[in-house]
């Protein structure tokens, strides 16, 4: 008598949208770590990986050689990241593990948090909130929390040739800002005019901008793209905003620049050693810190979660997923007649 086919097992590293989980549970046994307040500890991630066929990971989960080798029958990693810089794609591919990503639907949400940080640090909104909560009210025309204006200032977008940089530029138009951008590849002049941006060499952008906003992807060549030399080029009245990736900015150099009042302040949604934050940053009043909230908008997160489940449903059904990053693995399996979903085991 044939044995009943076992449902595939999926481990999810943090709670995601209920609608996405409901869809996934129609075809799989799903285990979700229930704590959304912290990144899943490494030992818990290892335990979850060992007991699943498919891993649904969030962008902050570090999937390295140790994690990948914990389960020789792991079939796929469905990441919620648009650019999964914390997954060892090469090792996953070598092991025949499919890796999928999320489509680029975080643009507007990330541009929102970028502009929110810009305004918050310039106008000292967080400091003002803390004063009111302590019962301190200096008065409507007190100089106690004098900040910097945003209207009509110059905004410089580093690596600003992509989707998010363009979205931030569109928001800046509402504040009548002059927007400079630097990118390895310059946009066509027609596109620059449509968006309302002017290309500038990186050093010129740093010297002229009142706000410098980072939008570079994290690559070997962009690690510490903004360091001691670049910070020294900025105005002492200028602010640095980073909603891209933490290691693009040399955090120790940034701390030193802030402590010396070499620049006026910073708004940071990303950090070099996430989830750790440099203790010196926590002590600085002229820095606004948020815990990587770029895509933390309800509609965006629902869309992200369901896009990741789309990938998983395709894989479980033996179909090519819509957002695969190493298609060579799936092509080999398809040629071998490997049905991904049912019993979870395959020869190595």
N, C-alpha and C positions, 0 to 999 in steps of 0.2 A: 504494500500500500504506500502511495506517495506521501511524503511528509509535507505538511502545509508550509508554504513559503513564508519565511520570516520577514516581517516588516523592517525596512531599513531604520537604523537608529541615527538620530541627529542630536548633536550637542550644541547648544547655543550659549555663548559665554556671558551674556547679560540679557535682561528682558528687552524685547523689541515689540513692535506694534502688535496688538492683539489680533488684528485682522490677518496679519501675515502668519502668525503662529497657528491660527485656526485653519488656514489653507494648508499649512504644512502637516498638521496633525491628521488630515484626512488620508494621508498616504504613508505616514512615518510615525515612529515612536519618538517623541521629542522630549528632551531633558533641557531645562533652562536654569542656569544659575540665577537665583532670585534677587541678588544684590546689585542694584543699579548705581549705588553710591561710590563704588570703587572699581578699579580695574581688577579683573579676576586674578588672584594670586597664582603664581607659576605652578605650585604643586596642585592646585585645583584644576588648572588648565591641563596639566599632564594627566590627571586622573580622568577628566572628561574625554580627552582625546583617546585614551586607551580603550574606552568602552563605546565607541561610536563608529559608524561607517562614514558619516559626513560631519564636518565641523563648520558651524556657522559662526564666524568670528567678526568682531568689530575692529575698527581701524587701529585701535590702541593695543590690540593683542599681538604680542611678539611671537611669531611662528617661525622658529629657527630649526636648526638641525636636530636638536634634542627633542623638540616637540614632534617633529615629523617622524623621527625614528621610534617614538613611543608606541606606535601602532602600525605594524607592517601591512595591515589591511585597510588603512584609511584610504577612502576612495576619492574624496574631494574636499577642498576648502572653499566655502562660499563666503567671501569677504564682503563686508559692508563698505569697505574703503573704495574710493574712486581710483586712487593710486596707492596700491598696497606696499608701501615702502618697508613695512615691518614683517613681510613674509619673504622667506628665502625661496624665491620662484625657481631658481636654478636647481636647488636640491629637491623641491617638490616635483619638478619635471623629471629629474633623474629617477625618482621613485615611482613615476607613473601616476602621480596625484594631480588631478585636475584642479586648477585654481580659477575661480571666477571673481569678478569685481562688481561694483555698483556703477550704474551709468552716471554721467556728470549732471546731477540734478541738485547740487548743493550751491550753485553759483549765487543765487539771489540771497539765500540765507547767510552765506559767508560774507557777502558784501554788506549786509545789514549789520553784522557784528563788527565788522571793520569800521564802519562809520560810527557805530555806537561807541566803540572804544576811543575813536578820535575825538568825538565831542566830550565824552566823559572825562578824559584826561586833560583836555584843553580847558574845560570849564570847571574842573575840580568837583565834579558831581558826587563822586564817592566820598570825598572829604566832607562835603556839605551834608550829605546824608548822615554820616557818622556824628557830626556836630549836633544836628537836630536830635538824634537819638540820645545824645548825652545831655540834652536840655540846654544846649548853647545856641543862642540865636543872635548873631552879631548885629543884625539890622539890615534893612533893604539897601542902604548905600554905604555900608561898611567896606573898608578896604581889606578886611580880614582874609577873604578868599578870592582875591583878584586873580582872574585867569586870563587865558588867551582867546582871542576871537577866532572864529572859523570862517565867517563870511568874507569872501574876497581874497582869501589867502592862496598860497601856492601849494598844491599837493603833488608830490612826486611818487610815482608808482614804479617800484623796482621789480623787474620781471613782469611788468604790467601789460604785456601784449596778449594775454590770454582772456578767458571768459570772466574770471572774477575781477581782474584789473579793469576790464571794460565796464563791468557792472558798478564798481566803485566810482569810476569816472562819470557815469551817468548820474549817480547820486550827487557828485560834487558840483554838477551843473546847477542844481537847485540852490547851492550856496555861492553861486557866482565865483567859483574857484578857478584859478588857472591850473590846468592839469598837465604836468610833464610825465613822460614815461620813458623808461629804458627797457629794452628787451633784446636778446641776442638776434632776433629777426624783427626788422622794422615792418610795421603795417603799411599797406598801400596808402598813399596820400588821401585818397577818397575815403577810406575807412577812418583815418585819423580825423578828418573833418566831420564825419558823421558822429563819431563818439565825442569829439571835442577835446582831443589830446594833442600834445606836441612832443615829438621825439627829442630826447636830449641825451648826450653821453652821460654815463653813470656819474662821473665826478661832478659834472655841471649840475645834474639833477640834485645831488646831495648838497651842493653848495647853495642852491637857489630855493630849495623847498622849505616851507614852514612845517609841513607834515610829510614824513617819508613812510610809505606803506609798502610792506614786503609781500610779493606775490610769486616769488620764484618757486618752482618745484624743487624738492630735495633730490639732488644728485651729487655725485662725487665733486663736481666742479662748482656746485653752489654751497657746499658746506662751509660755513663761516664766510659767506660772501660779504656780509657786513661785519667788519671787525674793527680793530683799533684805528686803522688808517681811514676807513670810510666814516666812522663816527666822528673823527677829528675834522672831517670836511663839512659836517653839518653846522648849521647856525646854533649858537648857544640858546636861542629862543625856539628851536625846532623840537618836534616830537617824533618818535619812532613808533610805528604801529606794525605789529606782526600777527597776521592771521593765516600765514602760510604753513611753514614747518619750523619748529624751534631751532634745529641745528643750522639753519640758514644764517642765523645771527650768532656771533660769538658772545655767549651770555656773560662770561667774565669780563670781556671788554665793555659790554653794555653797562654792567654794574659799575665799573670804574668810571665810565663817562657820566653816568647819572650822579655818582657820589661827588665827582669834581664839578658838577653843574656845567659840564661840557655841552650837554643838551638839556632841554627843559623837562623832558619826561618821556614816558613810554606807555603804550597800551598793548598788552600781550595776551593773546588767547592760546599761544603755543609756547613750549619750553624745550630747552635742549635735552633734558633728561627726564621727560615725562614718565611717570606722574610726579617726580621730584621737581621742586622749584628751588632755585638758589636762595638760601636763607636771607641773603642781603637784599634781594628783591622784595621780600616780605616786609622789610623794615623801612622801605622807601615810600614816602607819602606821594611822591610825584609819579607813581606807577599804578596803573589800573590792571588788575590781573583777573582773568576768567579761565575756567578749566576746560579749554578746547570746546567752546560752545558753537563753533562755526555753523554746523548743520542742525543745531538744536532748535528746530522749529517743528511743531507738531506735524504739519502737512508734509514737510520734507522728510522727516524720519519715517512716516507711514509709507511714503513713496519708496524710500530707500529699502525698507524692510521687505516690502512686497516685490521689489525688483530682485532682491537677493533670493527670495523664495521662488520667483520665476526660474532663476538659475537652478535651484535645487530640484524643483519639480521636473524640469527638463532632464536633468541628470538621472533622477530616479526612474524616469520613463525611458531612459536609454537614448535620449535625444541630445543633440548639440545645444548647450546652453547659450543664451543670447549674449552674455558678457564674459567670454572665456579669455584668459590672458595667455594660456599656453596651449593653443589648439592642437599642437602636434601630439599631445598625450591623448586627447579625445579621438583624433584621427586614427591613431594606432589601435586604440580599443575597438573603434568601429570596424576597422579592417579585420580584426580578430573575432568579430562577432560577440564582443563583451557587453552584455546587458548590465548596466550599472546598478540597477536598483534592487533587485529582489533579495538575494540571500547575503549580500554584503561580503562574501569571501571570494578571493581570486588567487590564482597561482602567482607566485613571485619568482 
